[in-house]
Every structure is written in structure tokens, then in C-alpha cells.
Amino acid sequence: MAMDPSAVLDWAHALPLPVKIVGAVIGVPLLVIVLNVLRQLIVPTDPTAPPVVFHYIPWFGSAAYYGMDPYKFMFECRDKYGDVFTFILLGRRMTVALGPKGNNLSLGGKVSHVSAEDAYTHLTTPVFGKGVVYDCPNDMLMQQKKFIKHGLTTEALQSYASLMPAECHGYFNNELKITKANPGPKTVDVLHVMAELIVLTASRTLQGKEVRENMSIRFAKLLEDLDKGFTPLNFMFPNLPLPSYRRRDLAQKEMSDFYMSIMAKRRTGEHDHEPDMIQALQGSVYRNGTPLSDRDIAHMMIALTMAGQHTSSATSSWFLLHLAHDQDIQKRLYEEQVEYFGNPDGTFRPMTYEDTKKLPLMDSCIRETLRLHAPIHSIYRKVLQPIVVPQSLAAPSEDKAYVIPKGNFIVAAPGVSQMDPKIWDDAPRWNPLRWLVDGGIAKTANEQYQAGEKVDYGFGAVSKGTESPYQPFGAGRHRCIGEQFAYLQLTLVVGEVVRNYKLTAAQREFPKTNYQTMIVLPLDPKITFEARV
């Protein structure tokens, strides 16, 4: 029997107001979802545009799946859509290009085509400060990297080698109170421990004596407030009226003023300081004749503190966790220290900067940790003009190409290449020994990364490295200039730990990964330390 439409309308009008409101609250979102699904299933798509990942909720898109496990999301999307695809992330259209050639599209792209500044400045500028990093034209950023590189000379790195182990020794003795007289065992949150230790060793070396002497509860609180302004929430919504945003801004101002006060005291002769990064930056002048101001230097010092602290504390934590779960590699690493540095009385001679470059197993462990735990899972660029990209990056064809439109974001994911089972044998396994195999994929990938085409982007010639499946420090013009310092720091800190402590896993299962932060971190990472006696 046919239903009279007017009767349906009369019935709807007769419903009580609360029922109408509930119906609207449920019905309107449901209708929006249904229309969005139908649009994706029925409306013809542009064959030149990368396929869009299916999603139920418009604007929100794939935010939940991508945010919870970006690598699982990207591997599954690659299987379904290919090397190039677009997903919706809170209103943004994110085009992912996977594999070494996909990374090259983004990291090796021309500044006229892709922009890191447009992608990141709203996140980094409130934390680092104005006028530096992504809050300036790319040409100025390249010059800033050159200025910083002047503070990372071989002579500087040689001097740092004697300072870092002393900081480690003092921290374990005085803060953790694990000594030969009080050997433990003691279980700690290794991420918390390494975050503090990385800040201490970096501040004593790069940052300088005055910064290290002013390390206090207040300084730690400022770092914490800045750190809480460097999250995915801040990336997606840079100007929310939240207390954490206000604390971030106050902390940035106070820390900037702190560095300014150091420079002011140095000019009056109140501080007899050692060579450090502040000294290296003072007197630096841009090519157009504009000198770096004290405020610029203060902001660059904040950027150095935040960037290095995050990545190195994450990598060292993952490294120690793997050693705690792999007693054989831990034993071999200790034996390497004994072989190269052991004294007849059971003590160790100090490591020099040159020594740190001659430890094959330590080097392999660091590389393998960076392979399996890339500190940043996704690297973004804003598309400034349309980019033509082959539909299959693994087997490019001019006849089959997509056009990534202006306004999209390109997503590079070096971690996908570094964990790709199509490239690496037993890819999910932490196996440092793979880096010692002549002719193996690991050595080949590292050679591509280190000894590829040399390009000078304005801060000295570096290996471009954009087409290697292994890119632990980024690639292209944004390749990290702190690579040598990071290797030195990791080698010295972990070496000091292995020499003096036995590590065991405090939990049977290896910690899961936390993708809810900007840096990829272990969840609840507990390790038991016991002093070697």
C-alpha cells in the first residue's frame, strides 16, 4: 500500500520537540556520512588525481587510523592504492609518495614546487621564535645552517668527547644513585632517564658552560612547557585558547631572555667561557650584510635544544631497550669496549672523537636502531604548484602519471622504506649484524645515503641521499647538519652505559610504539640497571 507523503509530513510535525531535536542531532550527521560515502562510490573521479583513501566522515577523514599507527596505515594503503595516494586529515589533503623515489619527490623537490616553511612554520615558530628555521625564507635558513655548522668543527667535536662521559658518570652516580658500592638492580623509565641525560650532555657541549650551570628545576619546567607546545595537536590547530599554549608562549619568551642575558654578560666580561655554539654564532652575517641579532641567536639556541633533545633521547632509549632484550648483542657490545679501550686492571681508557668512528658493532647498532625507529614517521611539504608524478614510483611510466595539485601536502615517509619487507630481509627484526655483511642491502643503502650525489644547498656540500631506502637524518636541503654530533653523543653515552652497567628487560614484551607525539617514542619503557662490579 502506497504511503501518502502529506501524512508522513503531518506525522513528523506532530512529533514532540525533544524528539525532533534528537532526530536532527542523529539524522544530520548520518546524512552527511551517507552523502560522503555515496560521493566516493558513485561520482566519477579525476583519473589524473591520486586515488583518495576511502573514509566515512568528511573533513575528519583518515585522522584516527593514521594517527594511531601511521606505518600500518601507509603499508595497507600502498597495497590497496599503490605508491601514491591522498588521504584526508582534518580538512587537509595529504598526498603520500612512498619509497625512495617518493621521498625524493618531497625531500629533493625544488623550493619553487614544495615548501617546508609553509608546512611547519605555524608549529615551530611559537616554540623556536621568530626569524629562524621555518619563520624565514629558505635561503636564510640555509645560511643559518651554515652558521651552526661552523660550531660543529672537528676541533669542537674532539673537545666534546671528554665532556659527555663525565656528565653520564655524574648523572648515574648522583641522580640515579647506581654505583659499584650501591649496584642495584634498579628499574627506571629509560625514556625519562635518557631525555635528562641527553639534555645534560648537549648543554655541557653545544650549549656551553653557563647554560649547564643554570640547569635547574626552573629550566626543566621551561623545556617541558615548550615540549608540550610541540605536539600533533599544535600542528593541526596552532592557535587554540588553551593553558598549554599560553605556557608555551611564556616559556619561549623566558628561555629566549635567558640566552640573551648570557650574551649580555659575556660582553661585559662577566663570564670566562669555553668555545661553544653561542660564540660560533656571534658575529655571523648573512650574505646581504645583515648580522645575526642576539634575539636570532637565542631563538636558534632554543631550536638546537628542542630538535636534538627529542631525536637523540628517543633513539638512545630505543637502543638501550633493544640491548636489554638482546643479551647476546649487549655482551658483544661490551666485549667491543673491552677490545678497543680495556686496561689490564679492568678499567677503560677514555674514548676520543676519532675512536668513536672505529667501532663497527656500535656503529651498526646505531644504524639499525635508526632504521627500525625513525624519529619522525612523516615529513610534510606544502605543494606550491602542480607536480606530475608517476602512478607507480617503483616502475615509472610517462603514460601513467598523476598530478598533485597546488595546495595539497606531500607526505614523505622514510621509515616505510626502512621497514619495507620488499627491501630488507626480516625487516621487523632489530638485527645490527646486517650492517656488517659486505654486499648486503644495509651497506649498499648506507653507501647510497653517504656517498651519493654531492650538492651544496648553501651550508656546504652534502650527499643528497634522497633516493636511498635508508635516510636516518633526512635528505636534500633539509638533511640534518647535526649528524656527526648525534653519532658522537649516542656512541659516548651508550658506550658509557654498557661499560658500567648490565641491562635487563623489566617487561617480557618489547614496548609498543607511541605515535601520539611528534617524535616516535616507546610506550612505558622500563629497563633494569645493575652496576658492573
ChimeraX attribute file (.defattr): number of C-alpha atoms within 10 A of each C-alpha:
attribute: neighborCount
match mode: 1-to-1
recipient: residues
	/A:1	3
	/A:2	4
	/A:3	7
	/A:4	8
	/A:5	9
	/A:6	9
	/A:7	10
	/A:8	11
	/A:9	10
	/A:10	10
	/A:11	10
	/A:12	12
	/A:13	11
	/A:14	10
	/A:15	10
	/A:16	9
	/A:17	10
	/A:18	9
	/A:19	11
	/A:20	15
	/A:21	11
	/A:22	10
	/A:23	11
	/A:24	13
	/A:25	11
	/A:26	11
	/A:27	13
	/A:28	11
	/A:29	12
	/A:30	13
	/A:31	12
	/A:32	14
	/A:33	16
	/A:34	13
	/A:35	15
	/A:36	16
	/A:37	17
	/A:38	12
	/A:39	12
	/A:40	15
	/A:41	11
	/A:42	8
	/A:43	9
	/A:44	8
	/A:45	13
	/A:46	10
	/A:47	11
	/A:48	14
	/A:49	19
	/A:50	26
	/A:51	19
	/A:52	18
	/A:53	15
	/A:54	16
	/A:55	17
	/A:56	16
	/A:57	19
	/A:58	16
	/A:59	14
	/A:60	14
	/A:61	20
	/A:62	19
	/A:63	17
	/A:64	12
	/A:65	12
	/A:66	17
	/A:67	16
	/A:68	14
	/A:69	15
	/A:70	18
	/A:71	18
	/A:72	13
	/A:73	14
	/A:74	22
	/A:75	17
	/A:76	12
	/A:77	20
	/A:78	16
	/A:79	9
	/A:80	12
	/A:81	17
	/A:82	20
	/A:83	22
	/A:84	26
	/A:85	25
	/A:86	24
	/A:87	22
	/A:88	21
	/A:89	18
	/A:90	17
	/A:91	13
	/A:92	16
	/A:93	18
	/A:94	22
	/A:95	25
	/A:96	27
	/A:97	29
	/A:98	27
	/A:99	25
	/A:100	23
	/A:101	23
	/A:102	27
	/A:103	29
	/A:104	21
	/A:105	24
	/A:106	29
	/A:107	30
	/A:108	19
	/A:109	18
	/A:110	13
	/A:111	17
	/A:112	9
	/A:113	16
	/A:114	27
	/A:115	23
	/A:116	20
	/A:117	20
	/A:118	16
	/A:119	19
	/A:120	18
	/A:121	21
	/A:122	18
	/A:123	21
	/A:124	22
	/A:125	19
	/A:126	21
	/A:127	26
	/A:128	30
	/A:129	23
	/A:130	17
	/A:131	19
	/A:132	23
	/A:133	24
	/A:134	23
	/A:135	20
	/A:136	14
	/A:137	13
	/A:138	20
	/A:139	14
	/A:140	18
	/A:141	21
	/A:142	18
	/A:143	19
	/A:144	23
	/A:145	20
	/A:146	19
	/A:147	21
	/A:148	21
	/A:149	17
	/A:150	15
	/A:151	19
	/A:152	20
	/A:153	12
	/A:154	14
	/A:155	10
	/A:156	18
	/A:157	20
	/A:158	15
	/A:159	14
	/A:160	23
	/A:161	23
	/A:162	16
	/A:163	15
	/A:164	23
	/A:165	21
	/A:166	14
	/A:167	18
	/A:168	21
	/A:169	17
	/A:170	12
	/A:171	17
	/A:172	17
	/A:173	14
	/A:174	11
	/A:175	10
	/A:176	14
	/A:177	15
	/A:178	21
	/A:179	18
	/A:180	14
	/A:181	9
	/A:182	13
	/A:183	15
	/A:184	16
	/A:185	16
	/A:186	16
	/A:187	16
	/A:188	15
	/A:189	15
	/A:190	23
	/A:191	24
	/A:192	14
	/A:193	16
	/A:194	22
	/A:195	18
	/A:196	15
	/A:197	20
	/A:198	26
	/A:199	23
	/A:200	20
	/A:201	23
	/A:202	25
	/A:203	22
	/A:204	22
	/A:205	24
	/A:206	23
	/A:207	23
	/A:208	18
	/A:209	17
	/A:210	16
	/A:211	19
	/A:212	17
	/A:213	10
	/A:214	12
	/A:215	14
	/A:216	11
	/A:217	9
	/A:218	10
	/A:219	16
	/A:220	13
	/A:221	12
	/A:222	20
	/A:223	20
	/A:224	14
	/A:225	21
	/A:226	25
	/A:227	17
	/A:228	18
	/A:229	25
	/A:230	21
	/A:231	17
	/A:232	17
	/A:233	16
	/A:234	19
	/A:235	17
	/A:236	14
	/A:237	12
	/A:238	18
	/A:239	14
	/A:240	11
	/A:241	8
	/A:242	8
	/A:243	8
	/A:244	16
	/A:245	21
	/A:246	15
	/A:247	17
	/A:248	21
	/A:249	17
	/A:250	16
	/A:251	22
	/A:252	24
	/A:253	17
	/A:254	13
	/A:255	20
	/A:256	22
	/A:257	16
	/A:258	16
	/A:259	21
	/A:260	19
	/A:261	14
	/A:262	17
	/A:263	19
	/A:264	14
	/A:265	12
	/A:266	14
	/A:267	10
	/A:268	8
	/A:269	9
	/A:270	10
	/A:271	14
	/A:272	10
	/A:273	12
	/A:274	11
	/A:275	16
	/A:276	19
	/A:277	23
	/A:278	21
	/A:279	17
	/A:280	16
	/A:281	25
	/A:282	16
	/A:283	12
	/A:284	20
	/A:285	15
	/A:286	13
	/A:287	10
	/A:288	6
	/A:289	8
	/A:290	9
	/A:291	14
	/A:292	17
	/A:293	16
	/A:294	21
	/A:295	18
	/A:296	21
	/A:297	25
	/A:298	25
	/A:299	27
	/A:300	25
	/A:301	22
	/A:302	21
	/A:303	19
	/A:304	18
	/A:305	19
	/A:306	18
	/A:307	15
	/A:308	19
	/A:309	22
	/A:310	19
	/A:311	22
	/A:312	21
	/A:313	25
	/A:314	25
	/A:315	25
	/A:316	24
	/A:317	26
	/A:318	24
	/A:319	21
	/A:320	24
	/A:321	24
	/A:322	22
	/A:323	23
	/A:324	23
	/A:325	19
	/A:326	16
	/A:327	15
	/A:328	11
	/A:329	19
	/A:330	19
	/A:331	13
	/A:332	13
	/A:333	22
	/A:334	19
	/A:335	15
	/A:336	18
	/A:337	20
	/A:338	17
	/A:339	11
	/A:340	14
	/A:341	16
	/A:342	16
	/A:343	11
	/A:344	7
	/A:345	6
	/A:346	9
	/A:347	12
	/A:348	17
	/A:349	12
	/A:350	14
	/A:351	18
	/A:352	16
	/A:353	22
	/A:354	12
	/A:355	15
	/A:356	19
	/A:357	14
	/A:358	11
	/A:359	14
	/A:360	15
	/A:361	18
	/A:362	24
	/A:363	18
	/A:364	19
	/A:365	23
	/A:366	19
	/A:367	20
	/A:368	23
	/A:369	22
	/A:370	23
	/A:371	25
	/A:372	20
	/A:373	24
	/A:374	27
	/A:375	22
	/A:376	19
	/A:377	19
	/A:378	18
	/A:379	19
	/A:380	22
	/A:381	24
	/A:382	21
	/A:383	25
	/A:384	18
	/A:385	14
	/A:386	15
	/A:387	15
	/A:388	15
	/A:389	23
	/A:390	21
	/A:391	25
	/A:392	18
	/A:393	19
	/A:394	14
	/A:395	7
	/A:396	13
	/A:397	12
	/A:398	10
	/A:399	8
	/A:400	12
	/A:401	18
	/A:402	22
	/A:403	16
	/A:404	23
	/A:405	17
	/A:406	14
	/A:407	15
	/A:408	19
	/A:409	26
	/A:410	29
	/A:411	25
	/A:412	25
	/A:413	26
	/A:414	31
	/A:415	24
	/A:416	24
	/A:417	21
	/A:418	27
	/A:419	23
	/A:420	17
	/A:421	12
	/A:422	9
	/A:423	15
	/A:424	17
	/A:425	15
	/A:426	12
	/A:427	15
	/A:428	13
	/A:429	11
	/A:430	18
	/A:431	18
	/A:432	20
	/A:433	14
	/A:434	17
	/A:435	22
	/A:436	14
	/A:437	11
	/A:438	10
	/A:439	10
	/A:440	13
	/A:441	17
	/A:442	26
	/A:443	17
	/A:444	17
	/A:445	21
	/A:446	19
	/A:447	14
	/A:448	20
	/A:449	24
	/A:450	17
	/A:451	13
	/A:452	16
	/A:453	13
	/A:454	14
	/A:455	15
	/A:456	13
	/A:457	18
	/A:458	17
	/A:459	20
	/A:460	14
	/A:461	11
	/A:462	21
	/A:463	18
	/A:464	26
	/A:465	30
	/A:466	28
	/A:467	22
	/A:468	24
	/A:469	28
	/A:470	31
	/A:471	26
	/A:472	24
	/A:473	21
	/A:474	22
	/A:475	24
	/A:476	24
	/A:477	24
	/A:478	17
	/A:479	18
	/A:480	16
	/A:481	19
	/A:482	17
	/A:483	14
	/A:484	14
	/A:485	21
	/A:486	19
	/A:487	18
	/A:488	22
	/A:489	24
	/A:490	21
	/A:491	24
	/A:492	26
	/A:493	22
	/A:494	20
	/A:495	19
	/A:496	20
	/A:497	20
	/A:498	21
	/A:499	20
	/A:500	21
	/A:501	21
	/A:502	19
	/A:503	25
	/A:504	22
	/A:505	22
	/A:506	19
	/A:507	14
	/A:508	7
	/A:509	8
	/A:510	17
	/A:511	17
	/A:512	11
	/A:513	15
	/A:514	16
	/A:515	20
	/A:516	14
	/A:517	14
	/A:518	19
	/A:519	22
	/A:520	20
	/A:521	26
	/A:522	21
	/A:523	14
	/A:524	15
	/A:525	22
	/A:526	22
	/A:527	24
	/A:528	20
	/A:529	24
	/A:530	20
	/A:531	21
	/A:532	13
	/A:533	10
